[in-house]
Amino acid sequence: MVNPILLIAVPLAVAFLLPLVDMLGRRTTRAVHLLTLAFELFVAGEWLTRFQHGAAAVTLMTGGWAPPIGINLRLGPMEAALVGLAALTGIGSALYLAHHEEVGSLRGLVIQLLLVTGAIGLIMTRDVFNTFVFLEISGIGTYSIVVFGKERSGLEAGFKYIALGSAASTFVLIGVAFLYKITGTLNLDDMVHKLPMTAVAGTGTVLLLLMVGLMSELKLFPLNGPAIDLYDGVEPGVMALIVGTTVNALFFVFWKISALYAGPAWAAMFASVGMTTFLVCNVLAIRQKRVRRMLGYSSSAQIGLLVFLVPFVKSGEIALTAIALLLLNHTFAKAGLLWLAGTHGGEEITDWRGAFHDSLALKVALVAFVLAMTGLPPFPGFWGKWQALVGLAQHGHGWWVGLLLAGSLFEFVYYFGWLKEVLTPSGSVTRGAAGVALSEVAGTLLYAGLAIALGFRVLMGVWGGFRAPSIFLGVVGFVLLFVRALPERFKAALTLAAVAWAGWAVFAGGQACPLWNIRGFFLVMVLFGAFVISVAGLGIPAERGSFWGLFLILVGSIVGILFAGSLLGFFAGWELMTWSSYLLVSQGRRGPKAGYLYMLFAAAAGLLVLGGMMVAESVGVQSLDALPTLTGGLALAAWGLLAAGFAVKVASWGVHMRTRNPRISLRRFSPA
């Protein structure tokens, strides 16, 4: 069992010793740097395993004084998970930056370790002044690595960031000083206990000062301008490191200190600021023409969403796992997208036309990250957002549900607008994957794989007893995406065999579905149609790219919909069907443009359906069979939203305009 204090001591010591280690050669320096981060990951993983087996959180005393006099650190499940995530992102960024930073850059390695150390200190400390100290350590590391490059845009962005960070630190320090005067303690847990018992005038003002400092550190709207410039002007790999370390640590600091803010007024303020940031930043992201500025606004929006959820999680109205899944999803997807942005090199969105045409793995990773950021299944963000919406609906926060759905629609607009350019086969390509080392994209591929694996693990539990055919078709389809060297007839034969097995499992397996009910009727139609298409594919030797893989994922999602009993299971299948059909459409001759229009309407349809489901969830209806029990105004609202969503999906009620281009052809598929 490793002492958790080493999580801070080891990287801090190595950071100061690296100049001496560098005398042995740069390879040795890089090896020590990576081994230090691997040590952090190992220790965090070891403690996380212990916590999963029932171990209690560990409190560490420093200086020989017990709290509240002395400074103490805490390592619990949340802290261990965040430390592990910071170390893993640090490893991925170190491998990436080794190919992008200046030649002979020792200071870059030192600064990276300082960033990780500052983030871990922020995560583990339970002392508000010690929090300020680690804020300054993180700030110094961030400022140093930001101005590390010599680009004018990066230097200007770094100066703005330093100015705002200094002001934020001042507010935090003033708040901490006055809270110490009021409560007589700097220990956060002791302060939370004593603050409600004080009757000192001006306590609210002090808390407001501290909150302004924290909001500035988190770069919430309207204080996020310097952070957006940072995304646009600084090396993307550096921003990926900051997202996985400093940004997550700052949010956890906000989570801990929010315990000082009791009462509905503070909760309403946090929720309002967070939701405003989520909505405004997503709207501003739509207007961006530069990829990294768009990603910057997206990051601000996601942090705003997390801040919005904090008061509801603290009150028990939303499960803590909602925040955990959304934060994990954002770290995986945003770090991955930033690494890809640096690997590709395109500045403008139009520069990404045909991006990674020569690397299927990187293109799949990019698509996966976009799906994750827009909250589509099976990625963690989908499950986290569902839990958040259900909690809001069940506790009567209908307006918040509507705003959250509206902000989610805006995300579809700009992310799939970007993806439209990526999937377009023609045009200038700033950089493909030629000459890209595996170590440079190792973090990207790892995070894409983790996001997909974690999402499918949850999906398997949601789809219940008949999950085997649906999951099987999806897995075979995913494998077919990566075996494009096989002959087309052979891939069609594999598809045919997979569909045949799924049909046997559905109608002749241990839990055979009867043919004479409505579910059996539609299953026959879907599987027989898939069988016919697969047979036809045996006679079409032309290159069809990713068609067969996406086709099986689409069929599996429809089978999942037909077997779903819960609202969650149905909607997960619905959204899987949406993005797999979108990718199929986008492979056509004029597919990317048509697919983008299709996806926007499909997203609106899905959110209308989701709104209807949230009306049902507000009164505890969680299954499809229980929907008819709704009565009165609730029934009208739920069925009205569901009907509107289904109508938009099938292009009726005047929304057939999305199919206005009859010349769209799916007869030829590019190898996209």
C-alpha angles and dihedrals in degrees: 000000000000119000107247091221086075088068087075101026098052101052091041092052094044091050090060094042097049094090088059092045089051089068086074091058139282094269090058090049092052091046092052090047092053093043090054091054090045088053090053090050092048094050093047091048092048092052093044089055090051091051091051088056093054105272116153124243114271123236115201122203120210129198093014094278123117119226138295086039096037130049114258134191127208131208115190134147094284093046093048092049093050093046090051091049091050092050093047092050089047091056093048092047093047091054091047096045092051086074097043112035126089118288112265093017108167094151091058090062092047092051092048090056091047090054092052092046093050092049093050091049091052090050097049105036121100095187119093095212091046085052088058090050093053090045087060092047090051090045093052091048092048094047092047096050092042094056090040092101124067099226113124093226091054093049092049092047090048092053092051090047092050092050093051092042092053092051091047092050090051092055091047093050093049091049092048092048094052093043088055090052091049099044103023092228140086096198108109097216091048091046092052089054097046102038097074090053094056122092099192117146114241097031090125091053091051091050089048091054091051091047092051089053092050093046089051092050090051090048095229120174127315091018096056099090096100090047091054090051087050092056090049099045106035131074106277092228089060090052090049089056091049092049093053096044120019099028094049091045092050091051090051089051088054089049092053097043093045086077086077091062107078125172139053094273093063091043091053091048093052092046093048095049092046096048092044089054091048094051101038096045092049090051091049091048089061090062095053122108095182116079099218094048088052090052089049093056089046090055092050089050092052093049088048089054091051092049089049091055096048098084091046092050091047090053092049095244093116127036118250089233089071091066092040093053094044092049092047091048092050093049094049096044101037095045089047093049091049092051089050091048090056093044093051097038099206114148101185123052089239089058088069095067106133092000117179091007087154098049119061093183094057093044091051089048091052092049091047092052092049091050089049094050092050091053099248124152143293090026122098094251091064093056092043093050091047091054091048093050093046092050092049092046095048092052097049100258096136095150091055089051090054093049092047091052091048092052090048090056091055089056090059091054099060101029095051090041086060092044090052089064093046092053094047104104098208134060138063118323116206093200135345127195095278110128094009111140119226091237090057092060098030093105091047094053093043094052092046090051093047092049092050095044095048092047095050090047090060092043092056090059094045097053093059130199099348093049096110099080094043095046091042093054091047094050093047089048092051091051091050089057089068101042098069092139090072118098113268093238090054091051089049089051091051089050090050091051092049092050091047092052091048090052091051092047091050100045106023105025129101092282098038116189113228114244096217100067127079093257092053091048094056093042089056090050094049098043094041090050090049089048092052093048090049092051090049089052090062088071097046111080094173118119109267100176114206095351100113095046094049091043092058092046088052093049091046091052092051091050088050090053092051093051096041116116100176129064089239093052091049095048093046089056091044093056093043087054089049099055096038091052089046091055090047091052091047091060093066125105091265092015106124095060093042091044092054092054090045092051094051092054091042090051091051089048092050093050091050089052090047090051090054090050091051089054087056092045090054089073096038099264105146104157134068092233091058095054093091089061090072113107140185122359093349091058091049092050095044097045092041092056093043092049091048091050093048091046093053090047093055092042098246132127091058097306093106085105088092088072093047095122105077092178093071104122129199093181094098122048122196119217088253 
